[in-house]
Amino acid sequence: MSVAVGADIASLCSKCGDVWHVVVAKVGESIVKVQCKECGGYHRYRSPDGKSAAKRATSTTAKPRAPRAVVEKHAAPAVAADLSRPARAYKITETFEVGDRVDHPTFGQGIVEVVDGQKMTVFFAVGRKVMVHGKGGGAVAASAGGGALERPKPFDHSGPQAGKPVTE
């Protein structure tokens, strides 16, 4: 005979250790949730003798998959290096062209593949990196005042406050 929802049942409570419970939910013939009458806690049904319920067999089995071919992401650079020019140390202020060799302190030597405005894609041994170049214009622009920082102008508090109407 099956136990109905709302019936008393013995189940082990993990909070208070009591076994006096009420069935709250069932799936098919199995009890899935109970409420402890001592502490009022809800939990899964656990048999009072400590034995676990029989495990359900999985309905599907894992099918063996064909192994994927290993793809080498960083095989070779997309452009050839310009060997007529020496490798230059990477500085954010210098500009580079496609084919230039770059010597980066972290990534090592690389070849510039794509130049798009102030961004360039460089091929290194560890992979492709997008880097910034031509930022600030170098020492010439800084000495001319183009890239130097200026002290902000003080705010003029003599006028009316913004957003509030002036009433006199």
Buried (B, 14 or more C-beta within 10 A) or exposed (E): EEEEEEEEBEBBBEEEEBBBBBBBEBEEEEBEBBBBBEEEBEBEBBBBEEEEEEEEEEEEEEEEEEEEEEEEEEEEBEBEBBEEEEBEEBEEBBBBEBBBBBEBEEBEBBBBBBBEEEEBBBBBEEEBBEBEBBEEEBEEEBEEEEBEEEEEEEEEEEEEEEEEEEEE
